[in-house]
Amino acid sequence: MDTDIGGILKRRRLSRNETLEDVAFRADTDAGNLSRIERNKQELTVQRLGRLCDALEMTLADFFQELEGRALSDPAAAFDKPTRELLSVVSEMNPAGRAQLVEVAQAMARYSVSARR
């Protein structure tokens, strides 16, 4: 399950009025790497997550509590970015448009399954 790990780290950094460079230095990484992590463009290890949490003066337990709370308060947060974007688009569609989209998605899924065989 993909989650917005980077978003939590970025919100914490911004709430502390810190730059990428400030946090990256304390976490023994570079600003470019931290930027990719904040945009969920780079995987990170538990060790690196721990260093980032230390740099942001939060425990891993605090981080995971926030991650869990966010998923519970915003179920869409548990999905990856393309799925969240799709949910956003679908929420603006009328019922007929949503029904058509479901038909298209089902056809695409059938094609995908048959193409793998």
Backbone hydrogen bonds, N-H to C=O, Kabsch-Sander energy under -0.5 kcal/mol:
donor,donor_aa,acceptor,acceptor_aa,energy
4,D,77,A,-0.5
5,I,3,T,-1.7
8,I,4,D,-1.5
9,L,5,I,-1.9
10,K,6,G,-2.8
11,R,7,G,-2.6
12,R,8,I,-2.1
13,R,9,L,-2.4
14,L,10,K,-3.0
15,S,11,R,-2.4
16,R,12,R,-1.0
16,R,13,R,-0.6
17,N,14,L,-1.7
18,E,13,R,-1.9
23,V,19,T,-1.9
24,A,20,L,-2.9
25,F,21,E,-2.4
26,R,22,D,-1.6
27,A,23,V,-1.9
28,D,25,F,-1.2
29,T,24,A,-2.5
34,L,30,D,-2.3
35,S,31,A,-2.5
36,R,32,G,-2.1
37,I,33,N,-2.1
38,E,34,L,-2.8
39,R,35,S,-1.5
40,N,37,I,-1.8
41,K,36,R,-3.2
42,Q,36,R,-0.8
49,L,45,T,-2.5
50,G,46,V,-2.6
51,R,47,Q,-2.1
52,L,48,R,-2.6
53,C,49,L,-2.7
54,D,50,G,-2.5
55,A,51,R,-2.4
56,L,52,L,-1.6
57,E,54,D,-1.6
58,M,53,C,-2.6
63,F,59,T,-2.3
64,F,60,L,-2.8
65,Q,61,A,-2.3
66,E,62,D,-2.4
67,L,63,F,-2.5
68,E,64,F,-2.7
69,G,65,Q,-2.9
70,R,66,E,-2.4
71,A,67,L,-1.9
72,L,68,E,-2.0
73,S,69,G,-2.3
74,D,70,R,-2.3
77,A,74,D,-2.4
78,A,75,P,-1.6
79,F,76,A,-1.9
84,R,80,D,-2.4
85,E,81,K,-2.6
86,L,82,P,-2.4
87,L,83,T,-2.6
88,S,84,R,-2.0
89,V,85,E,-2.4
90,V,86,L,-2.9
91,S,87,L,-2.0
92,E,88,S,-0.7
92,E,89,V,-1.1
93,M,90,V,-1.4
98,R,94,N,-2.3
99,A,95,P,-2.2
100,Q,96,A,-2.2
101,L,97,G,-2.3
102,V,98,R,-2.2
103,E,99,A,-1.9
104,V,100,Q,-2.4
105,A,101,L,-2.8
106,Q,102,V,-2.6
107,A,103,E,-2.2
108,M,104,V,-2.5
109,A,105,A,-2.4
110,R,106,Q,-2.4
111,Y,107,A,-2.3
112,S,108,M,-2.5
113,V,109,A,-2.3
114,S,110,R,-2.4
115,A,111,Y,-2.3
116,R,112,S,-1.1
117,R,113,V,-0.6
117,R,114,S,-0.5
